[in-house]
Amino acid sequence: MITTPTLDEIDLVVIAQNHNPSILNPDFLIRMGIVDHNWGWELVRSPVSTPHFSKVEYQSGVSIQAFFERLIFSDGNEENIAKGTRLSAIARKYIETLPHVSYSAIGVNLKVHVVAESDEKAAGFVLDHLVGDGPWKEFEGGPVGASLNLAYKMGDCLLNLAISTAKVKAADKKESPCIVFAANFHRSLKGDSPLAKIQHLLDVIGKWNNDGATFLDLIRDRFLKEKTT
């Protein structure tokens, strides 16, 4: 197994009451300086803009979705993430543009994959390396699949971690089996005033890399490190 985890995707999910989804469109993003026109980003497809849901998706890999009760800022471009994504700057500027919205929580969602040598090795990692042996692993002669969900309490944060098997496409379009680690760092916003909660929100968004480093350390040190006897 290749033991180098690769960060595939970042989602910044902001819980917000009474947000107006219909304001989200490419012109609004450029006019308010949330997305810089000098970046030259082209749209993947025509944006969706309705009173209930809106979405703008760029070929760069960045997308923004807006609902009444939440905002989702995503970057699914592995190369962007490795070099330094603009996602946190975009999310911060969006929040600063709409300070009147009632924000209550944020989730930093991160997804990592680790390539396995075979489908059997990928399945065995979850079933044997993480879960262990038991009679439940055999039933009616059929193959057994497994996924694992864990939760860690970390100060002001709850880390929910899901581990499963999947396929990943390489640049040559060839699919390889892999282990997927999907993390959700959930935080309720603290503060005695809306302004204080916004500041907490901006701080978390600006420091998402800390969660990324924690996540990668967890995978390398607690899941991928070879067992010693």
Secondary structure, DSSP 8 states (H G I E B T S, - for coil): -----EEEEEEEEEEEET--GGG-SHHHHHHTTSS-GGG---BSS--EE-SSEEEEEBTTSEEEEEESSEEEEEE--HHHHHH--SHHHHHHHHHHH-TTSEEEEEEEEEEEEEE-SSHHHHHHIIIIIII---GGG-BTTB-----EEEEEEETTEEEEEEEEEEEEE-TTS-EEEEEEEEEEEEEE---SSHHHHHHHHHHHHHTHHHHHHHHHHHIIIIIIS----
